[in-house]
Amino acid sequence: MATIEILGVPHAYELTAPTSCPHTLVFIHGWLNSRGYWQPVISRLSADFQCLSYDLRGFGESQPKAKTGFIDDGAAFSLSSTYRTDFVNPFDSLYTPAAYARDLVALLEQLNITSAWLIGHSLGGTIALWGAAQNTERVRGVICINAGGGIYLKEAFEQFRSAGQRFLQIRPRWLSQVPLIDLLFTRASVARPLERYWARQRMIDFIVADPEAALGTLLESTTEEEINRLPQLVSQLKQPVYFLAGAHDKVMEPKYVRHLASFHRLFQYCGDNVIEIPNCGHLAMLEQPDPVADRIRSIIAQHSHSESEKVGEHESGRVGDRERGR
């Protein structure tokens, strides 16, 4: 693990060795998660691709300097004026997906990554879409995993935000010492129970997440304006965008994944940018790492082949021009 400072916050990251592939795979985790969840997939891909995973600002080991890592016992949250529900510029807040994408762009620049595929889970998928929009020169494509949406259902989102706030209020540091508490995290949001190791990691990430970042990302990513921006964002992207959906995902149901994917030109013409993974809930990279890694590999291979063909056609055209000029 290494750290790099981005906009005043130390960011923890891991970067595997370069390979013959010119593209780096950049993995972006979701809400209350950390970079470690990508390791099952990275271990299957790192022989062929350089892989970068990092902790988003305020999560995992990317903690603001003034923070201790664990929240104080009895810490409480409330909907304050800091997190407005009316329209705001997505770059004005520290916790919008656009702001996190700005961190991502800075990370790629500092690590001198010139060609990247962004792979984001859940909230990380939205950040990846924003990252592609902000950095068209470096980002070759996006793969969203368990991410979609673009339909604002007022009552459902109000309930989700309220439940999320209550969830964040029960995070005393002693929680991790409660016997068998990690068993609760083996079944949450997945199609079949996770191994205890990952349940324990989920509990740790839940506890150590910076309170301001945890609440801020929850509220800023679920406003009506933010949700309604997603289809427009996808429709404007020129890079290829793919979506992997868990067939049994109750957090981001496949129908909402397909809805957002339908706004990209690839779907309109080919219909092949949504891939549903059987026996899978909301944590595809842990539940089904083999299919996820296989899909990532085949998507990038497909586009690398297309790029090679274009280069070949371009070179053939130049040779033809020279021949005709003799």
Backbone torsions as a table, in degrees:
resi	resn	phi	psi	omega
1	MET	NA	134.7	176.5
2	ALA	-123.8	165.6	176.5
3	THR	-129.2	150.8	177.3
4	ILE	-143.9	140.1	-176.8
5	GLU	-88.4	127.9	178.3
6	ILE	-127.3	116.7	179.7
7	LEU	51.5	40.6	175.0
8	GLY	87.2	-0.8	-178.7
9	VAL	-117.1	127.2	176.0
10	PRO	-67.5	128.3	178.8
11	HIS	-111.6	127.0	176.6
12	ALA	-84.7	135.7	179.7
13	TYR	-149.2	162.9	174.4
14	GLU	-133.9	132.9	-177.3
15	LEU	-130.2	120.4	-179.8
16	THR	-80.0	172.1	-176.1
17	ALA	-66.9	149.2	175.7
18	PRO	-62.6	154.2	175.8
19	THR	-128.2	-173.5	179.2
20	SER	-71.8	-18.4	177.8
21	CYS	-71.9	132.3	-177.6
22	PRO	-75.4	-11.4	-175.9
23	HIS	-100.5	141.4	172.3
24	THR	-100.0	134.7	175.7
25	LEU	-89.5	123.4	-176.9
26	VAL	-111.8	117.0	-173.7
27	PHE	-102.2	128.3	-174.9
28	ILE	-121.6	119.7	-175.0
29	HIS	-81.6	172.0	-178.4
30	GLY	-97.8	-170.4	-175.9
31	TRP	-62.7	131.9	178.6
32	LEU	61.7	22.8	176.4
33	ASN	-113.8	-168.2	177.2
34	SER	-154.2	176.8	-173.1
35	ARG	-64.3	-25.0	-174.8
36	GLY	-60.5	-24.7	-177.6
37	TYR	-65.3	-18.1	-179.5
38	TRP	-84.8	-10.4	-173.6
39	GLN	-58.8	-39.3	177.2
40	PRO	-59.1	-36.0	178.8
41	VAL	-77.9	-43.8	-179.3
42	ILE	-61.0	-39.0	-179.7
43	SER	-62.3	-24.6	179.3
44	ARG	-88.5	-13.8	-174.1
45	LEU	-116.1	-18.7	-169.3
46	SER	-67.3	-18.3	176.0
47	ALA	-70.7	-25.5	-176.9
48	ASP	-106.4	-24.3	-175.8
49	PHE	-136.1	143.5	167.5
50	GLN	-71.5	133.8	-174.7
51	CYS	-123.7	132.2	177.1
52	LEU	-117.4	126.4	171.5
53	SER	-126.7	146.6	-177.8
54	TYR	-151.4	159.7	177.2
55	ASP	-91.3	127.0	175.9
56	LEU	-60.6	152.8	179.8
57	ARG	-54.9	122.4	179.0
58	GLY	92.7	-1.3	-178.8
59	PHE	-125.3	157.6	-179.9
60	GLY	55.8	-126.7	-179.1
61	GLU	-101.0	8.7	176.1
62	SER	-94.9	70.1	-174.7
63	GLN	-100.3	141.2	173.8
64	PRO	-54.3	147.6	-172.9
65	LYS	-58.9	-31.6	-176.3
66	ALA	-81.6	-5.4	-176.2
67	LYS	-92.2	152.4	-179.5
68	THR	-93.1	-14.1	-179.4
69	GLY	107.3	-44.5	175.9
70	PHE	-105.5	143.0	177.8
71	ILE	-80.5	158.9	-179.4
72	ASP	-72.8	152.4	175.9
73	ASP	-58.7	134.7	175.4
74	GLY	78.4	9.5	179.2
75	ALA	-61.5	139.3	-176.3
76	ALA	-123.1	160.9	-179.2
77	PHE	-126.8	153.2	175.4
78	SER	-150.7	158.3	176.6
79	LEU	-79.2	100.4	-178.6
80	SER	-102.4	178.7	-179.7
81	SER	-68.5	-12.4	178.8
82	THR	-62.3	-33.8	-176.7
83	TYR	-112.8	90.3	-174.0
84	ARG	-77.9	149.1	176.6
85	THR	-101.5	-8.0	175.4
86	ASP	-86.1	179.5	-173.8
87	PHE	-68.2	132.7	173.5
88	VAL	-135.9	155.0	172.7
89	ASN	-65.1	129.9	-176.4
90	PRO	-62.0	-15.6	-179.9
91	PHE	-94.8	-5.9	-177.6
92	ASP	-78.5	-27.8	-177.6
93	SER	-96.6	155.5	176.9
94	LEU	-78.5	-15.5	-166.5
95	TYR	-120.4	11.6	173.3
96	THR	-77.0	158.3	173.8
97	PRO	-55.6	-35.9	178.9
98	ALA	-63.7	-38.0	179.2
99	ALA	-68.2	-39.5	176.9
100	TYR	-68.2	-32.0	175.5
101	ALA	-66.3	-33.1	176.1
102	ARG	-63.1	-40.1	173.8
103	ASP	-59.0	-44.0	-178.7
104	LEU	-61.3	-45.1	179.0
105	VAL	-60.2	-41.9	178.6
106	ALA	-64.6	-38.2	178.6
107	LEU	-62.8	-45.7	179.5
108	LEU	-62.3	-39.8	179.8
109	GLU	-65.4	-45.5	-177.3
110	GLN	-67.6	-32.2	178.7
111	LEU	-88.7	1.5	178.1
112	ASN	57.1	43.0	174.7
113	ILE	-91.7	113.0	-172.7
114	THR	-98.7	-14.5	-179.6
115	SER	-143.7	115.7	-172.5
116	ALA	-137.7	147.2	164.1
117	TRP	-106.1	127.1	-180.0
118	LEU	-94.4	128.9	-178.2
119	ILE	-124.8	110.2	-173.0
120	GLY	-121.7	140.5	177.9
121	HIS	-103.3	128.1	174.9
122	SER	54.8	-117.9	176.1
123	LEU	-56.5	-34.8	177.2
124	GLY	-61.1	-28.4	175.9
125	GLY	-66.1	-41.9	177.0
126	THR	-64.5	-41.2	177.1
127	ILE	-62.0	-38.6	178.3
128	ALA	-62.9	-40.6	178.7
129	LEU	-62.9	-43.9	177.3
130	TRP	-64.9	-38.9	178.7
131	GLY	-61.9	-39.0	178.0
132	ALA	-65.8	-37.1	179.3
133	ALA	-69.6	-35.4	-176.8
134	GLN	-81.4	-20.8	-173.9
135	ASN	-137.6	68.5	-175.6
136	THR	-67.4	-24.2	-177.9
137	GLU	-73.6	-36.2	-176.1
138	ARG	-92.4	-32.3	-171.5
139	VAL	-90.1	118.8	-177.7
140	ARG	-89.0	-25.0	-179.0
141	GLY	-176.5	170.9	-177.4
142	VAL	-133.2	139.4	171.5
143	ILE	-125.3	113.0	179.1
144	CYS	-95.3	132.0	-178.9
145	ILE	-118.7	124.6	-176.3
146	ASN	53.6	40.2	-178.7
147	ALA	-136.0	142.4	179.6
148	GLY	-177.6	-140.9	176.5
149	GLY	105.2	-142.7	-177.4
150	GLY	95.2	5.0	176.2
151	ILE	-120.6	118.0	-178.6
152	TYR	-92.5	111.1	175.6
153	LEU	-105.0	104.0	-168.4
154	LYS	-53.9	-52.9	-176.9
155	GLU	-63.9	-43.6	-178.9
156	ALA	-63.3	-42.0	-178.5
157	PHE	-72.2	-34.7	176.3
158	GLU	-64.2	-40.3	177.5
159	GLN	-66.1	-40.4	-179.7
160	PHE	-64.0	-43.7	-179.5
161	ARG	-65.6	-41.9	179.5
162	SER	-65.1	-44.3	179.1
163	ALA	-64.9	-38.1	178.7
164	GLY	-63.2	-41.1	177.9
165	GLN	-63.4	-42.8	178.6
166	ARG	-63.9	-39.7	179.6
167	PHE	-59.8	-41.3	-178.1
168	LEU	-72.2	-16.1	-178.1
169	GLN	-78.2	-16.9	-175.4
170	ILE	-105.4	65.9	-177.0
171	ARG	-130.1	48.8	175.8
172	PRO	-67.8	151.4	-176.1
173	ARG	-65.0	-25.5	-179.8
174	TRP	-74.3	-7.7	-178.2
175	LEU	-57.3	-37.3	-177.3
176	SER	-67.2	-15.0	-179.1
177	GLN	-92.3	-5.1	179.8
178	VAL	-71.2	125.7	-178.4
179	PRO	-57.0	133.2	174.7
180	LEU	65.5	9.5	-179.5
181	ILE	-60.8	-30.1	-178.4
182	ASP	-66.3	-19.0	178.4
183	LEU	-61.9	-28.3	177.5
184	LEU	-62.8	-31.6	-176.5
185	PHE	-86.6	-4.7	177.5
186	THR	-76.4	-23.5	-172.9
187	ARG	-112.9	-13.0	-175.1
188	ALA	-67.8	121.1	172.2
189	SER	67.7	17.5	-179.9
190	VAL	-122.1	159.9	-178.6
191	ALA	-79.0	-29.8	176.0
192	ARG	-144.9	154.3	-172.2
193	PRO	-57.6	142.4	175.9
194	LEU	-83.6	164.3	172.3
195	GLU	-65.5	151.6	-177.2
196	ARG	-59.2	-31.9	179.5
197	TYR	-56.7	-46.6	-177.7
198	TRP	-73.6	-32.5	175.3
199	ALA	-62.4	-42.0	177.9
200	ARG	-62.8	-41.3	179.3
201	GLN	-65.4	-39.1	177.8
202	ARG	-61.3	-41.5	179.5
203	MET	-64.9	-43.4	179.7
204	ILE	-61.7	-46.0	-179.2
205	ASP	-64.3	-34.8	176.8
206	PHE	-62.8	-40.8	-176.3
207	ILE	-76.3	-41.2	-171.9
208	VAL	-85.2	-11.6	-179.1
209	ALA	-56.5	134.4	178.9
210	ASP	-59.0	128.0	-175.4
211	PRO	-54.5	-44.4	-177.7
212	GLU	-65.7	-41.2	179.5
213	ALA	-69.2	-40.7	-179.2
214	ALA	-61.6	-46.9	179.4
215	LEU	-72.2	-43.3	-177.7
216	GLY	-59.6	-46.3	-179.9
217	THR	-65.8	-37.9	177.6
218	LEU	-59.0	-49.8	-174.5
219	LEU	-77.0	-40.3	-176.3
220	GLU	-72.8	-27.7	-177.6
221	SER	-87.6	-3.9	-176.3
222	THR	-121.7	17.0	174.7
223	THR	-72.1	160.0	178.9
224	GLU	-60.5	-41.5	-178.9
225	GLU	-64.8	-41.7	-178.6
226	GLU	-66.1	-43.0	179.8
227	ILE	-65.0	-42.1	-178.2
228	ASN	-72.6	-16.5	176.5
229	ARG	-74.6	-26.7	-171.2
230	LEU	-57.6	-49.9	179.3
231	PRO	-58.6	-40.5	178.7
232	GLN	-63.8	-41.2	179.5
233	LEU	-61.2	-47.5	-179.2
234	VAL	-64.5	-39.9	-177.6
235	SER	-65.8	-24.5	-177.1
236	GLN	-90.9	-12.3	-177.8
237	LEU	-73.1	132.4	178.1
238	LYS	-90.6	-22.9	178.9
239	GLN	-73.3	154.1	174.4
240	PRO	-64.0	140.7	179.3
241	VAL	-131.3	126.0	179.5
242	TYR	-119.9	154.6	-178.7
243	PHE	-130.5	124.4	172.9
244	LEU	-102.8	122.4	-176.3
245	ALA	-114.7	139.5	173.1
246	GLY	-80.3	126.5	-176.5
247	ALA	-58.9	-28.6	-178.5
248	HIS	-115.5	26.8	179.4
249	ASP	-73.8	116.4	179.2
250	LYS	-92.6	-15.2	178.3
251	VAL	-82.1	-47.3	175.9
252	MET	-127.3	90.0	-175.2
253	GLU	-65.1	147.6	-177.5
254	PRO	-53.1	-32.2	-178.9
255	LYS	-65.0	-32.0	177.8
256	TYR	-78.4	-29.3	173.3
257	VAL	-64.7	-47.3	-179.8
258	ARG	-62.5	-36.1	179.7
259	HIS	-59.8	-50.8	-178.5
260	LEU	-66.9	-39.5	-179.4
261	ALA	-62.5	-29.1	-176.0
262	SER	-66.4	-14.2	-179.1
263	PHE	-85.5	-7.8	178.6
264	HIS	-91.0	145.7	-174.8
265	ARG	-60.7	-30.6	179.6
266	LEU	-62.0	-38.7	-178.8
267	PHE	-69.8	-39.9	-178.4
268	GLN	-61.6	-35.6	-175.6
269	TYR	-95.0	-33.9	-172.1
270	CYS	-117.6	-33.9	-178.1
271	GLY	72.4	19.6	-174.9
272	ASP	-117.1	19.9	-178.9
273	ASN	-99.7	11.3	171.0
274	VAL	-119.9	124.6	-178.8
275	ILE	-124.1	118.7	-178.9
276	GLU	-93.3	132.0	-178.5
277	ILE	-104.4	118.8	-178.4
278	PRO	-65.6	158.1	174.7
279	ASN	52.2	44.3	-173.2
280	CYS	-139.8	135.6	175.6
281	GLY	-100.6	-132.3	-171.8
282	HIS	-94.2	0.2	179.2
283	LEU	-123.6	65.1	-172.6
284	ALA	-57.1	-36.6	-175.9
285	MET	-68.6	-22.7	174.8
286	LEU	-95.3	-38.3	-176.3
287	GLU	-74.9	-39.8	-174.9
288	GLN	-137.3	63.7	-176.2
289	PRO	-64.8	-33.2	179.8
290	ASP	-65.1	-54.2	176.9
291	PRO	-60.1	-37.8	179.8
292	VAL	-63.0	-48.5	179.5
293	ALA	-62.9	-40.7	-179.9
294	ASP	-63.3	-41.7	179.9
295	ARG	-66.7	-42.5	178.1
296	ILE	-60.0	-46.7	-179.1
297	ARG	-61.0	-44.6	-176.9
298	SER	-69.6	-36.6	178.8
299	ILE	-63.1	-46.9	-177.6
300	ILE	-70.0	-37.4	177.0
301	ALA	-62.1	-41.0	179.4
302	GLN	-60.2	-45.2	-177.4
303	HIS	-77.7	-30.2	175.2
304	SER	-65.5	-38.5	177.4
305	HIS	-64.4	-42.5	178.9
306	SER	-63.7	-39.3	178.4
307	GLU	-64.9	-39.5	179.1
308	SER	-64.2	-40.7	178.6
309	GLU	-63.1	-40.4	179.5
310	LYS	-64.6	-41.3	178.2
311	VAL	-63.1	-42.4	179.1
312	GLY	-62.7	-42.4	178.1
313	GLU	-64.1	-39.1	179.9
314	HIS	-64.5	-44.5	179.9
315	GLU	-65.4	-39.5	178.1
316	SER	-62.4	-39.0	178.6
317	GLY	-64.9	-38.2	179.1
318	ARG	-67.6	-40.3	177.4
319	VAL	-63.3	-42.6	178.7
320	GLY	-61.5	-39.1	179.0
321	ASP	-63.7	-41.3	179.3
322	ARG	-65.8	-39.2	179.5
323	GLU	-62.9	-43.5	-178.5
324	ARG	-69.2	-23.5	-179.1
325	GLY	-81.5	-7.6	-179.4
326	ARG	-75.3	NA	NA
